[in-house]
């Protein structure tokens, strides 16, 4: 497991700050024992060349959509700060409302309604096509017009015992996991297509124009990296928190730009 390699590196190098991120399910009952073992290993870490030093360890569940970016992505964040670096209390960031509308992050104009009425994944896409048909039908049965009101549909699920079940969110994207991003992303009802790579980057709070992807990296591999990455907006608010708690360790004080946007 990669976490064990990280812990070995921490024991060997004694970094002043350690930040770990993992899926929200890490704190569920089925994985709780492992989660608590990681916390204990960090708290019990000692270094012969730093007598008396230890880590102050805290954790919190933070969701990307609670910090302005419209992607539902609950993640466990673990922060370990060496005691000689912690000068102020760690004050975890609170949710920032409201979340930006996903329409502001989508590329290009909205297609004509006549196009949207027949837009579907290709017949060769299997479950994806069936999932879109099924979820659009269910939205219409509830009195929702998905061609006017943007809904994002997780369409690459497999069939279940009662048909096809997908996560559908209004004005917000379901979680972009590695697998979902690599397969092409979720379906956008008011665009009649999947999310573009640039839109996936924006849903991770990244700026597409600032990223240069080597030609040797396939598009699907790059999308998988996006799904595997940390949401930059969450990283920013955590670094701002750590900057206040550990003055000087991260350089000049960092501004929390998400508190004002």
GUFI-418108 format. One record per atom (N, C-alpha, C, O, CB): x, y, z negated. Coordinates in steps of 0.2 Angstrom, whole numbers, padded with zeros to 4 digits, always signed. Glycine has a CB too. Example, Ala and Ser with C-alpha at 12.3 -4.5 7.8 and 13.67 -1.06 7.14 Angstrom:
<recs>
+0066-0028-0039
+0062-0022-0039
+0066-0016-0039
+0071-0017-0042
+0057-0022-0045
+0064-0011-0035
+0068-0005-0036
+0064+0000-0039
+0067+0006-0040
+0070-0003-0029
</recs>
This chain:
<recs>
+0004-0006+0000
+0000+0000+0000
+0004+0006+0000
+0009+0007-0003
-0005+0000-0006
+0002+0011+0004
+0006+0017+0004
+0007+0021-0002
+0012+0024-0004
+0003+0022+0010
+0001+0021-0006
+0002+0024-0013
+0007+0022-0017
+0010+0026-0021
-0005+0023-0016
+0009+0015-0017
+0015+0013-0021
+0021+0015-0018
+0026+0017-0022
+0015+0005-0020
+0022+0016-0012
+0028+0019-0009
+0028+0027-0011
+0034+0029-0013
+0028+0019-0001
+0023+0030-0012
+0023+0037-0014
+0025+0037-0021
+0029+0042-0023
+0016+0040-0013
+0022+0033-0025
+0024+0033-0032
+0031+0031-0034
+0034+0034-0038
+0019+0028-0036
+0034+0027-0030
+0041+0026-0030
+0045+0032-0028
+0050+0033-0032
+0043+0020-0026
+0043+0035-0023
+0046+0041-0021
+0046+0047-0027
+0051+0050-0028
+0044+0044-0015
+0040+0047-0030
+0039+0052-0035
+0044+0050-0041
+0047+0055-0044
+0032+0052-0038
+0045+0044-0043
+0049+0042-0048
+0056+0043-0046
+0061+0045-0051
+0048+0035-0050
+0058+0043-0040
+0065+0044-0038
+0067+0051-0037
+0073+0053-0038
+0066+0041-0031
+0062+0056-0036
+0064+0063-0034
+0061+0068-0039
+0063+0074-0039
+0061+0064-0028
+0056+0066-0043
+0053+0071-0048
+0051+0077-0045
+0053+0082-0048
+0058+0072-0054
+0046+0077-0040
+0044+0083-0038
+0040+0087-0043
+0037+0084-0047
+0039+0082-0031
+0040+0094-0043
+0036+0098-0047
+0029+0097-0047
+0025+0098-0052
+0038+0105-0047
+0027+0096-0041
+0019+0096-0039
+0018+0090-0034
+0022+0089-0030
+0017+0102-0036
+0013+0086-0036
+0011+0080-0032
+0004+0081-0030
+0000+0082-0035
+0013+0073-0035
+0002+0081-0024
-0005+0081-0022
-0007+0075-0018
-0004+0074-0013
-0007+0088-0018
-0012+0071-0020
-0014+0065-0017
-0022+0066-0015
-0026+0069-0018
-0013+0059-0021
-0023+0063-0009
-0030+0063-0007
-0033+0056-0004
-0029+0053-0001
-0031+0068-0001
-0039+0055-0006
-0042+0048-0003
-0049+0049-0003
-0052+0054-0005
-0039+0043-0008
-0052+0044+0000
-0059+0044+0001
-0063+0044-0006
-0061+0042-0011
-0061+0038+0005
-0069+0047-0005
-0073+0047-0011
-0075+0040-0015
-0075+0040-0021
-0080+0050-0010
-0075+0035-0011
-0076+0028-0014
-0071+0026-0018
-0072+0021-0022
-0077+0024-0008
-0065+0029-0019
-0060+0027-0023
-0062+0027-0030
-0059+0024-0034
-0054+0032-0022
-0067+0032-0032
-0069+0032-0039
-0075+0028-0040
-0078+0028-0046
-0070+0039-0041
-0078+0024-0035
-0083+0020-0036
-0081+0014-0040
-0075+0013-0041
-0086+0018-0029
-0086+0011-0043
-0085+0005-0048
-0081+0000-0045
-0076-0003-0048
-0092+0002-0050
-0081-0002-0038
-0077-0007-0035
-0070-0005-0035
-0066-0010-0034
-0080-0008-0028
-0068+0001-0035
-0061+0003-0034
-0059+0007-0040
-0053+0009-0041
-0060+0007-0028
-0063+0008-0045
-0061+0012-0051
-0055+0009-0055
-0051+0014-0057
-0067+0012-0056
-0054+0003-0055
-0048+0000-0059
-0042+0003-0055
-0037+0005-0059
-0049-0007-0059
-0042+0002-0049
-0036+0004-0045
-0035+0012-0046
-0029+0014-0047
-0036+0002-0038
-0040+0016-0045
-0040+0023-0046
-0037+0025-0053
-0032+0029-0053
-0046+0026-0045
-0039+0022-0058
-0037+0023-0065
-0029+0021-0066
-0026+0024-0070
-0041+0020-0070
-0027+0016-0062
-0020+0013-0063
-0016+0018-0060
-0010+0020-0062
-0020+0007-0059
-0018+0021-0054
-0014+0027-0051
-0013+0033-0055
-0008+0035-0056
-0017+0029-0044
-0019+0035-0059
-0018+0040-0063
-0014+0039-0069
-0009+0043-0071
-0025+0042-0066
-0014+0033-0072
-0010+0031-0077
-0002+0031-0075
+0002+0033-0079
-0012+0024-0080
-0001+0028-0069
+0006+0028-0067
+0009+0035-0066
+0015+0036-0068
+0006+0024-0060
+0005+0039-0064
+0008+0046-0064
+0009+0049-0070
+0014+0052-0072
+0003+0051-0060
+0004+0048-0075
+0005+0051-0082
+0011+0048-0086
+0014+0051-0090
-0002+0050-0086
+0012+0041-0084
+0017+0038-0088
+0024+0039-0084
+0029+0036-0087
+0016+0031-0088
+0025+0042-0079
+0031+0043-0075
+0036+0047-0079
+0034+0052-0082
+0030+0046-0068
+0042+0044-0080
+0047+0048-0084
+0054+0048-0080
+0055+0043-0075
+0048+0045-0091
+0058+0052-0081
+0065+0053-0077
+0070+0053-0082
+0070+0058-0087
+0065+0059-0072
+0075+0049-0082
+0081+0049-0087
+0085+0056-0087
+0087+0058-0092
+0086+0043-0085
+0085+0059-0081
+0089+0065-0080
+0084+0071-0082
+0087+0077-0082
+0091+0066-0073
+0078+0070-0084
+0073+0076-0086
+0070+0073-0093
+0064+0072-0093
+0068+0077-0081
+0074+0073-0098
+0071+0071-0105
+0065+0075-0107
+0066+0081-0107
+0076+0070-0110
+0060+0072-0109
+0054+0075-0112
+0049+0077-0107
+0044+0080-0108
+0056+0081-0116
+0051+0077-0100
+0046+0079-0095
+0041+0074-0093
+0043+0068-0094
+0050+0081-0089
+0035+0076-0091
+0030+0072-0089
+0025+0075-0084
+0026+0081-0083
+0026+0069-0095
+0021+0072-0081
+0016+0075-0077
+0009+0076-0081
+0007+0072-0085
+0014+0071-0071
+0006+0082-0080
-0001+0084-0081
-0005+0082-0075
-0004+0085-0070
-0002+0092-0084
-0009+0077-0076
-0013+0075-0070
-0020+0076-0071
-0023+0075-0076
-0012+0067-0070
-0023+0079-0066
-0030+0080-0065
-0033+0078-0059
-0029+0078-0054
-0032+0088-0067
-0040+0077-0058
-0042+0075-0052
-0049+0078-0051
-0053+0080-0056
-0043+0068-0051
-0052+0079-0045
-0058+0081-0044
-0061+0079-0037
-0057+0077-0032
-0059+0089-0044
-0067+0079-0036
-0070+0077-0029
-0072+0084-0026
-0076+0088-0029
-0077+0073-0030
-0069+0085-0020
-0071+0091-0016
-0073+0089-0009
-0071+0084-0006
-0064+0095-0016
-0078+0092-0007
-0081+0091+0000
-0080+0097+0004
-0081+0103+0003
-0089+0090-0001
-0078+0095+0010
-0076+0100+0015
-0082+0105+0017
-0080+0111+0017
-0074+0097+0022
-0088+0103+0017
-0094+0107+0018
-0095+0112+0013
-0099+0117+0014
-0100+0103+0020
-0092+0111+0007
-0093+0115+0001
-0089+0121+0001
-0089+0125-0003
-0093+0111-0005
-0084+0121+0006
-0079+0126+0007
-0079+0129+0014
-0074+0130+0017
-0072+0124+0005
-0086+0131+0016
-0087+0134+0022
-0087+0131+0029
-0090+0133+0034
-0082+0140+0023
-0084+0125+0029
-0083+0121+0035
-0088+0116+0036
-0089+0112+0031
-0076+0118+0036
-0092+0116+0041
-0098+0111+0041
-0096+0104+0043
-0098+0101+0049
-0103+0114+0046
-0093+0101+0039
-0092+0093+0039
-0093+0090+0033
-0089+0092+0028
-0084+0092+0042
-0097+0085+0032
-0098+0082+0026
-0092+0077+0025
-0091+0072+0028
-0104+0078+0026
-0087+0079+0020
-0081+0075+0019
-0079+0075+0012
-0074+0078+0010
-0075+0078+0024
-0083+0071+0008
-0081+0071+0001
-0074+0067+0000
-0074+0061+0002
-0086+0068-0004
-0070+0070-0004
-0063+0067-0005
-0061+0067-0012
-0062+0073-0015
-0058+0069+0000
-0058+0062-0014
-0054+0063-0021
-0048+0066-0020
-0044+0064-0016
-0054+0056-0024
-0047+0071-0024
-0040+0075-0024
-0037+0074-0031
-0040+0076-0036
-0041+0082-0022
-0031+0072-0031
-0027+0071-0037
-0021+0076-0037
-0017+0076-0032
-0025+0063-0038
-0021+0079-0043
-0015+0084-0043
-0011+0082-0050
-0014+0081-0055
-0018+0091-0044
-0004+0082-0049
+0000+0080-0054
+0005+0086-0054
+0009+0087-0049
+0004+0073-0053
+0006+0089-0060
+0011+0095-0060
+0015+0093-0066
+0013+0092-0072
+0007+0102-0062
+0022+0094-0065
+0027+0093-0070
+0026+0098-0075
+0025+0104-0074
+0034+0093-0067
+0027+0096-0082
+0025+0100-0087
+0029+0106-0088
+0027+0112-0090
+0026+0096-0094
+0035+0106-0085
+0040+0112-0086
+0038+0117-0080
+0041+0123-0080
+0047+0110-0085
+0033+0115-0076
+0031+0120-0070
+0024+0123-0072
+0023+0128-0069
+0031+0116-0064
+0020+0120-0076
+0014+0122-0077
+0014+0128-0082
+0015+0126-0088
+0009+0116-0079
+0012+0134-0080
+0012+0139-0085
+0005+0142-0086
+0004+0145-0092
+0016+0145-0082
+0000+0140-0082
-0007+0142-0083
-0011+0136-0082
-0009+0131-0079
-0009+0148-0079
-0018+0136-0085
-0022+0131-0084
-0024+0130-0077
-0025+0135-0073
-0028+0132-0088
-0025+0123-0075
-0028+0122-0068
-0035+0123-0068
-0039+0120-0072
-0026+0114-0066
-0037+0128-0064
-0044+0130-0063
-0046+0127-0056
-0045+0130-0051
-0045+0137-0064
-0050+0122-0056
-0052+0119-0050
-0057+0123-0046
-0061+0126-0049
-0055+0112-0051
-0056+0124-0039
-0061+0128-0036
-0068+0126-0036
-0069+0120-0036
-0058+0129-0028
-0073+0131-0036
-0080+0129-0035
-0082+0130-0028
-0079+0133-0024
-0084+0134-0040
-0088+0126-0027
-0091+0126-0020
-0092+0134-0018
-0094+0138-0022
-0097+0122-0020
-0091+0135-0012
-0092+0142-0009
-0098+0141-0004
-0098+0137+0001
-0086+0144-0005
-0103+0145-0005
-0109+0145-0001
-0110+0152+0002
-0108+0156-0001
-0116+0143-0005
-0113+0152+0008
-0116+0146+0012
-0110+0144+0016
-0105+0147+0018
-0122+0148+0016
-0112+0138+0019
-0107+0135+0024
-0108+0138+0031
-0114+0140+0032
-0108+0127+0024
-0103+0138+0035
-0104+0141+0041
-0108+0136+0046
-0108+0130+0045
-0097+0142+0045
-0112+0139+0050
-0116+0135+0055
-0112+0132+0060
-0107+0135+0062
-0122+0140+0058
-0113+0125+0061
-0109+0122+0066
-0109+0125+0073
-0105+0124+0077
-0111+0114+0066
-0115+0128+0074
-0116+0131+0081
-0110+0136+0083
-0108+0136+0088
-0122+0134+0082
-0107+0139+0077
-0102+0144+0078
-0095+0141+0080
-0091+0144+0083
-0101+0148+0072
-0095+0134+0079
-0089+0131+0080
-0089+0127+0087
-0084+0124+0089
-0087+0126+0075
-0095+0126+0090
-0096+0122+0096
-0093+0126+0102
-0094+0132+0102
-0103+0120+0097
-0090+0123+0107
-0087+0126+0113
-0093+0126+0118
-0097+0122+0119
-0082+0122+0115
-0092+0132+0122
-0096+0133+0128
-0104+0134+0126
-0106+0134+0121
-0096+0126+0132
-0107+0137+0131
-0114+0138+0130
-0119+0132+0130
-0117+0127+0132
-0117+0143+0136
-0125+0133+0127
-0129+0128+0126
-0132+0126+0133
-0134+0130+0137
-0135+0129+0121
-0132+0120+0135
-0135+0118+0142
-0142+0119+0142
-0146+0120+0137
-0133+0110+0143
-0145+0119+0149
-0152+0120+0150
-0156+0114+0147
-0153+0108+0146
-0153+0120+0157
-0162+0115+0145
-0166+0110+0141
-0167+0104+0146
-0167+0099+0144
-0173+0113+0139
-0168+0106+0152
-0169+0100+0157
-0163+0095+0157
-0164+0089+0158
-0170+0103+0164
-0157+0098+0156
-0151+0093+0156
-0151+0089+0149
-0150+0083+0149
-0145+0097+0156
-0153+0093+0144
-0153+0090+0137
-0158+0084+0136
-0157+0079+0133
-0154+0095+0132
-0164+0085+0140
-0169+0080+0139
-0167+0073+0142
-0170+0068+0139
-0175+0083+0143
-0162+0073+0146
-0160+0067+0149
-0153+0065+0147
-0150+0060+0149
-0161+0066+0156
-0149+0069+0143
-0142+0068+0141
-0142+0062+0136
-0145+0063+0131
-0139+0074+0139
-0138+0057+0138
-0137+0051+0134
-0130+0049+0135
-0127+0050+0140
-0142+0046+0135
-0127+0045+0130
-0121+0041+0132
-0122+0037+0137
-0127+0034+0138
-0118+0038+0125
-0117+0035+0141
-0117+0030+0147
-0120+0023+0145
-0119+0021+0139
-0111+0030+0151
-0123+0020+0149
-0126+0013+0147
-0121+0008+0145
-0122+0004+0141
-0129+0010+0153
-0114+0009+0147
-0109+0005+0145
-0107+0006+0138
-0103+0002+0135
-0103+0006+0150
-0109+0011+0134
-0107+0013+0128
-0111+0009+0122
-0109+0009+0116
-0109+0020+0126
-0116+0005+0124
-0119+0000+0120
-0122+0003+0114
-0127+0007+0115
-0113-0005+0117
-0120+0002+0108
-0124+0004+0102
-0124+0012+0102
-0129+0015+0100
-0120+0002+0096
-0119+0015+0105
-0119+0023+0105
-0126+0025+0108
-0129+0030+0106
-0113+0026+0108
-0127+0023+0114
-0133+0025+0118
-0139+0023+0114
-0144+0028+0114
-0133+0022+0125
-0140+0017+0111
-0146+0015+0108
-0147+0020+0101
-0152+0021+0100
-0145+0008+0106
-0141+0021+0098
-0142+0025+0092
-0144+0032+0094
-0148+0035+0090
-0135+0026+0089
-0142+0035+0099
-0144+0042+0101
-0152+0042+0102
-0156+0046+0100
-0140+0045+0107
-0154+0037+0106
-0161+0036+0108
-0165+0036+0102
-0170+0039+0101
-0162+0030+0113
-0163+0031+0097
-0167+0030+0091
-0167+0036+0087
-0172+0037+0084
-0163+0024+0088
-0161+0039+0086
-0161+0045+0081
-0165+0051+0084
-0168+0055+0080
-0154+0047+0079
-0165+0052+0090
-0168+0058+0093
-0176+0057+0093
-0180+0061+0091
-0166+0059+0101
-0178+0050+0094
-0185+0048+0093
-0187+0050+0086
-0193+0052+0085
-0186+0041+0095
-0183+0048+0081
-0185+0048+0074
-0186+0056+0072
-0190+0058+0068
-0180+0045+0069
-0181+0060+0075
-0182+0067+0073
-0188+0070+0076
-0191+0074+0073
-0176+0071+0076
-0190+0068+0082
-0196+0071+0085
-0202+0068+0081
-0207+0072+0081
-0197+0068+0093
-0202+0062+0079
-0208+0060+0075
-0209+0064+0069
-0214+0064+0066
-0207+0052+0073
-0203+0067+0066
-0204+0071+0060
-0205+0078+0062
-0206+0082+0057
-0197+0071+0056
-0207+0080+0068
-0209+0086+0070
-0203+0091+0071
-0203+0097+0072
-0213+0089+0065
-0197+0088+0072
-0191+0092+0073
-0189+0092+0081
-0190+0086+0084
-0185+0089+0069
-0187+0097+0084
-0185+0098+0091
-0177+0097+0091
-0174+0103+0090
-0188+0104+0094
-0174+0092+0092
-0167+0091+0091
-0163+0095+0097
-0157+0096+0097
-0165+0084+0091
-0167+0097+0102
-0164+0100+0108
-0163+0108+0107
-0160+0111+0110
-0168+0099+0114
-0167+0110+0101
-0167+0117+0099
-0163+0118+0093
-0159+0123+0092
-0174+0120+0099
-0164+0113+0088
-0161+0113+0081
-0155+0108+0081
-0156+0102+0082
-0166+0111+0076
-0149+0111+0080
-0143+0107+0081
-0143+0101+0076
-0143+0103+0070
-0137+0111+0081
-0143+0095+0078
-0141+0089+0073
-0135+0086+0076
-0134+0085+0082
-0148+0085+0073
-0131+0083+0071
-0125+0079+0073
-0126+0072+0071
-0128+0071+0065
-0119+0082+0070
-0126+0067+0076
-0127+0060+0075
-0121+0056+0075
-0117+0056+0080
-0132+0058+0080
-0120+0052+0070
-0115+0047+0070
-0117+0041+0074
-0121+0037+0072
-0113+0045+0062
-0114+0040+0080
-0118+0036+0085
-0114+0029+0086
-0117+0025+0089
-0118+0039+0091
-0108+0028+0083
-0105+0022+0084
-0106+0017+0079
-0101+0012+0078
-0097+0024+0084
-0111+0017+0075
-0113+0012+0070
-0115+0005+0074
-0117+0006+0080
-0118+0014+0065
-0114+0000+0070
-0117-0007+0073
-0124-0008+0071
-0127-0004+0067
-0112-0012+0071
-0127-0012+0074
-0134-0014+0073
-0135-0017+0066
-0130-0020+0063
-0137-0019+0078
-0140-0015+0063
-0142-0018+0056
-0148-0023+0057
-0150-0023+0062
-0143-0012+0051
-0150-0025+0051
-0155-0030+0051
-0162-0027+0053
-0166-0031+0056
-0156-0033+0044
-0162-0020+0052
-0169-0017+0054
-0168-0012+0060
-0171-0008+0061
-0171-0013+0048
-0163-0014+0064
-0162-0010+0070
-0155-0006+0070
-0150-0009+0068
-0167-0005+0071
-0155+0000+0072
-0149+0004+0072
-0150+0010+0067
-0155+0013+0067
-0148+0007+0079
-0145+0011+0063
-0145+0016+0058
-0139+0020+0058
-0133+0018+0059
-0145+0013+0050
-0140+0027+0059
-0135+0032+0060
-0136+0037+0055
-0141+0039+0052
-0135+0035+0067
-0130+0040+0053
-0130+0046+0049
-0132+0052+0053
-0128+0053+0058
-0124+0047+0045
-0137+0056+0051
-0139+0062+0055
-0139+0068+0051
-0142+0068+0045
-0146+0061+0059
-0136+0073+0053
-0136+0079+0049
-0138+0085+0053
-0136+0086+0058
-0129+0080+0045
-0141+0090+0049
-0144+0096+0053
-0138+0101+0051
-0137+0103+0046
-0151+0098+0050
-0136+0104+0057
-0131+0110+0056
-0124+0108+0053
-0121+0112+0051
-0134+0115+0052
-0123+0102+0053
-0117+0099+0049
-0115+0093+0052
-0119+0089+0054
-0118+0099+0041
-0108+0091+0052
-0106+0085+0055
-0105+0080+0050
-0102+0081+0044
-0099+0086+0059
-0107+0074+0051
-0105+0068+0046
-0098+0068+0046
-0094+0071+0050
-0108+0061+0049
-0095+0064+0042
-0088+0063+0041
-0084+0061+0047
-0086+0056+0050
-0086+0059+0035
-0079+0064+0049
-0075+0062+0055
-0069+0057+0052
-0064+0060+0050
-0072+0068+0058
-0071+0051+0052
-0066+0046+0050
-0061+0045+0056
-0062+0047+0061
-0069+0040+0047
-0056+0041+0054
-0051+0040+0059
-0054+0036+0065
-0053+0037+0071
-0045+0035+0057
-0058+0031+0063
-0062+0027+0069
-0067+0031+0072
-0067+0030+0079
-0065+0021+0065
-0071+0035+0069
-0076+0039+0072
-0073+0044+0077
-0075+0045+0083
-0081+0042+0067
-0067+0047+0075
-0064+0052+0079
-0061+0049+0085
-0061+0052+0091
-0059+0056+0075
-0058+0043+0084
-0054+0040+0089
-0059+0038+0095
-0057+0038+0101
-0050+0034+0087
-0065+0036+0093
-0070+0033+0098
-0073+0038+0102
-0077+0037+0106
-0075+0029+0094
-0072+0045+0100
-0075+0050+0104
-0079+0055+0100
-0081+0060+0102
-0079+0048+0109
-0080+0054+0093
-0083+0059+0089
-0091+0058+0089
-0093+0053+0093
-0082+0066+0092
-0094+0062+0085
-0101+0061+0085
-0105+0065+0090
-0102+0069+0094
-0104+0064+0078
-0112+0064+0091
-0116+0066+0096
-0119+0073+0094
-0122+0073+0088
-0121+0061+0098
-0119+0078+0098
-0122+0085+0096
-0128+0085+0100
-0128+0086+0106
-0117+0090+0098
-0134+0086+0097
-0140+0086+0100
-0142+0091+0105
-0145+0091+0110
-0146+0085+0095
-0139+0097+0103
-0140+0103+0107
-0135+0104+0112
-0135+0109+0116
-0141+0109+0103
-0130+0100+0113
-0125+0100+0118
-0126+0094+0123
-0123+0094+0129
-0118+0100+0115
-0129+0089+0121
-0130+0083+0125
-0124+0079+0126
-0122+0076+0132
-0133+0084+0131
-0119+0079+0121
-0113+0076+0122
-0110+0075+0115
-0112+0077+0110
-0108+0081+0126
-0104+0071+0115
-0100+0070+0109
-0096+0077+0107
-0095+0081+0112
-0095+0064+0110
-0094+0077+0101
-0089+0083+0099
-0083+0082+0104
-0080+0077+0105
-0087+0082+0092
-0080+0088+0105
-0074+0088+0109
-0068+0088+0104
-0069+0089+0098
-0073+0095+0113
-0062+0087+0107
-0056+0086+0102
-0055+0093+0099
-0054+0093+0093
-0050+0085+0106
-0056+0099+0102
-0055+0105+0099
-0060+0106+0094
-0059+0109+0089
-0056+0111+0105
-0067+0104+0095
-0072+0105+0089
-0070+0101+0083
-0071+0103+0078
-0079+0103+0092
-0067+0095+0084
-0065+0091+0079
-0060+0094+0075
-0060+0094+0069
-0062+0084+0081
-0055+0097+0078
-0050+0101+0075
-0053+0107+0071
-0051+0108+0065
-0045+0104+0080
-0058+0110+0073
-0061+0116+0070
-0065+0113+0064
-0065+0117+0059
-0065+0120+0074
-0068+0107+0064
-0071+0104+0059
-0066+0102+0053
-0068+0100+0048
-0075+0098+0061
-0060+0102+0055
-0055+0100+0050
-0051+0107+0048
-0046+0107+0044
-0050+0095+0052
-0054+0112+0050
-0052+0119+0048
-0045+0120+0051
-0041+0124+0049
-0051+0120+0041
-0044+0117+0057
-0038+0119+0061
-0039+0123+0067
-0045+0123+0069
-0034+0112+0063
-0034+0126+0070
-0035+0131+0075
-0032+0128+0081
-0026+0127+0082
-0031+0138+0074
-0036+0125+0086
-0034+0122+0092
-0028+0125+0096
-0023+0122+0098
-0039+0120+0097
-0029+0132+0096
-0024+0135+0100
-0017+0135+0097
-0012+0136+0101
-0026+0143+0101
-0016+0134+0091
-0010+0134+0088
-0006+0127+0088
-0001+0126+0085
-0011+0136+0080
-0010+0122+0090
-0007+0115+0090
-0005+0113+0097
-0008+0114+0102
-0012+0110+0088
+0001+0111+0098
+0004+0109+0104
+0005+0101+0103
+0009+0098+0099
+0011+0112+0106
+0001+0097+0108
+0002+0090+0107
+0006+0088+0113
+0005+0089+0119
-0006+0087+0108
+0011+0084+0111
+0016+0081+0117
+0012+0077+0122
+0007+0073+0120
+0021+0077+0114
+0014+0078+0128
+0010+0074+0133
+0010+0066+0132
+0006+0063+0135
+0013+0075+0140
+0015+0064+0128
+0016+0057+0127
+0011+0054+0122
+0010+0048+0122
+0023+0055+0125
+0007+0059+0119
+0002+0056+0114
-0005+0056+0117
-0007+0061+0120
+0002+0061+0108
-0007+0050+0118
-0014+0049+0121
-0019+0053+0117
-0019+0054+0111
-0016+0041+0121
-0025+0055+0121
-0030+0059+0118
-0033+0055+0112
-0035+0058+0107
-0035+0060+0123
-0034+0048+0113
-0038+0044+0108
-0033+0044+0101
-0036+0044+0096
-0039+0037+0110
-0027+0044+0102
-0022+0043+0096
-0022+0050+0093
-0022+0050+0087
-0015+0042+0099
-0022+0055+0097
-0023+0062+0093
-0029+0063+0090
-0029+0066+0084
-0022+0068+0099
-0035+0061+0092
-0041+0061+0089
-0041+0057+0082
-0044+0059+0077
-0047+0059+0093
-0038+0051+0083
-0037+0047+0077
-0033+0051+0071
-0035+0050+0065
-0034+0040+0078
-0028+0054+0073
-0024+0058+0068
-0029+0064+0065
-0028+0065+0059
-0018+0062+0072
-0033+0067+0069
-0038+0072+0066
-0042+0069+0061
-0043+0071+0056
-0042+0075+0072
-0045+0063+0063
-0049+0059+0058
-0045+0057+0052
-0048+0056+0046
-0052+0053+0061
-0039+0056+0052
-0035+0054+0046
-0032+0060+0042
-0029+0059+0037
-0029+0050+0049
-0033+0066+0045
-0029+0071+0042
-0033+0074+0036
-0039+0072+0035
-0028+0077+0047
-0030+0079+0032
-0034+0082+0027
-0037+0089+0029
-0034+0092+0034
-0028+0084+0021
-0043+0090+0027
-0046+0097+0029
-0042+0102+0026
-0040+0103+0020
-0053+0097+0026
-0040+0107+0031
-0035+0112+0029
-0038+0117+0024
-0035+0120+0020
-0033+0116+0035
-0045+0118+0025
-0048+0123+0020
-0047+0120+0013
-0047+0125+0008
-0055+0124+0022
-0048+0114+0012
-0047+0111+0005
-0040+0112+0003
-0038+0114-0003
-0049+0104+0005
-0035+0110+0007
-0028+0111+0006
-0027+0118+0004
-0023+0119-0001
-0024+0109+0012
-0029+0123+0007
-0028+0130+0006
-0031+0132-0001
-0027+0135-0005
-0031+0134+0011
-0037+0130-0003
-0039+0132-0010
-0035+0128-0015
-0035+0131-0021
-0047+0130-0010
-0033+0122-0014
-0029+0119-0019
-0022+0122-0020
-0020+0123-0026
-0028+0111-0017
-0019+0124-0014
-0013+0128-0015
-0013+0134-0018
-0009+0136-0022
-0010+0129-0008
-0019+0138-0017
-0020+0144-0021
-0021+0143-0028
-0018+0147-0032
-0027+0148-0018
-0025+0137-0030
-0025+0135-0037
-0018+0134-0040
-0017+0136-0046
-0030+0129-0038
-0014+0130-0037
-0008+0128-0039
-0003+0134-0040
+0001+0135-0044
-0005+0123-0035
-0004+0139-0035
+0000+0145-0035
-0001+0149-0042
+0003+0152-0044
-0001+0149-0029
-0008+0149-0044
-0009+0153-0050
-0007+0149-0056
-0005+0152-0061
-0017+0154-0050
-0007+0142-0056
-0006+0138-0062
+0002+0138-0062
+0005+0137-0068
-0009+0132-0061
+0006+0138-0057
+0013+0137-0057
+0016+0143-0054
+0019+0142-0048
+0015+0130-0054
+0016+0149-0056
+0019+0155-0053
+0027+0153-0051
+0031+0151-0055
+0019+0161-0058
+0028+0155-0045
+0035+0154-0042
+0037+0148-0039
+0041+0148-0035
+0039+0156-0048
+0033+0143-0041
+0035+0136-0038
+0034+0135-0031
+0037+0132-0027
+0031+0130-0042
+0028+0138-0029
+0026+0138-0022
+0028+0145-0018
+0026+0146-0013
+0019+0137-0021
+0032+0149-0021
+0034+0155-0018
+0029+0161-0020
+0026+0160-0026
+0034+0155-0011
+0028+0166-0016
+0024+0171-0018
+0017+0169-0019
+0015+0164-0016
+0024+0177-0013
+0013+0172-0023
+0006+0170-0024
+0002+0169-0018
+0002+0173-0013
+0002+0175-0029
-0002+0164-0017
-0006+0163-0011
-0013+0165-0012
-0016+0164-0017
-0006+0155-0010
-0015+0168-0007
-0022+0171-0007
-0027+0165-0005
-0026+0162+0000
-0023+0177-0002
-0033+0165-0009
-0038+0160-0007
-0043+0164-0002
-0047+0167-0004
-0042+0158-0013
-0041+0163+0005
-0045+0167+0010
-0052+0164+0010
-0057+0167+0013
-0042+0166+0016
-0054+0158+0008
-0060+0155+0008
-0065+0158+0003
-0071+0157+0004
-0060+0147+0007
-0062+0162-0002
-0067+0165-0007
-0070+0171-0004
-0075+0173-0007
-0063+0166-0013
-0068+0173+0002
-0071+0179+0004
-0074+0179+0011
-0076+0184+0014
-0065+0185+0004
-0074+0173+0014
-0076+0172+0021
-0083+0169+0021
-0086+0168+0026
-0072+0167+0025
</recs>
